[in-house]
Amino acid sequence: MPPSIRAEKLLAELNRLRQDLDKDPADLEWVTLHHVFCFVSHKTGEFQKYLDEEAAKGAFDELE
């Protein structure tokens, strides 16, 4: 079985990136990170399934 990467780990990194920016609803970068983080956070189970499928393809081998 391929090594697994947890959705929570990637969500934490996405949240860190989002928090590195000043909250600015006029900034496309902040808006993008904010809404992607919110959406994926609500779909954690589906995101984990996607990550598991990608892990099986070797997508995260260099991270492990």
C-alpha positions as a printed Julia matrix, in Angstrom:
64×3 Matrix{Float64}:
   0.0    0.0    0.0
   1.39   3.45  -0.91
   2.22   5.93   1.85
  -0.73   8.12   2.7
  -0.83  11.86   3.06
  -3.5   13.27   5.31
  -5.94  15.91   4.13
  -5.48  17.71   7.44
  -1.77  18.17   6.75
  -2.41  19.86   3.42
  -5.28  21.91   4.85
  -2.99  23.15   7.63
  -0.44  24.26   5.03
  -3.12  25.95   2.94
  -4.38  27.73   6.04
  -0.83  28.85   6.87
  -0.46  30.32   3.38
  -3.81  32.06   3.75
  -2.88  33.52   7.13
   0.46  34.8    5.8
  -1.53  37.32   3.79
  -3.39  40.29   5.18
  -7.13  39.71   4.99
  -8.05  41.71   1.91
 -11.3   40.95   0.06
  -9.97  43.04  -2.85
  -6.85  40.83  -3.25
  -7.39  37.93  -5.65
  -4.66  35.86  -3.98
  -6.24  36.16  -0.52
  -9.77  35.57  -1.88
  -8.59  32.47  -3.75
  -6.78  30.94  -0.78
  -9.6   31.78   1.6
 -12.39  30.27  -0.47
 -10.42  27.19  -1.52
  -9.55  26.58   2.14
 -13.2   27.0    3.21
 -14.53  24.77   0.42
 -12.0   21.97   0.87
 -12.45  22.1    4.65
 -16.11  21.29   4.14
 -15.23  18.43   1.78
 -12.42  16.85   3.8
 -13.65  13.29   3.2
 -13.77  13.77  -0.55
 -10.39  15.5   -0.5
  -8.9   12.57   1.45
 -10.3   10.15  -1.14
  -8.67  12.2   -3.9
  -5.36  12.25  -2.0
  -5.49   8.49  -1.5
  -6.05   7.99  -5.23
  -3.17  10.31  -6.07
  -0.93   8.62  -3.5
  -1.59   5.3   -5.22
  -0.22   6.91  -8.42
   2.91   8.04  -6.61
   2.05  11.74  -6.55
   3.48  12.26  -3.05
   6.44   9.89  -3.14
   8.93  12.74  -2.96
   7.2   14.17   0.14
   7.41  10.95   2.12
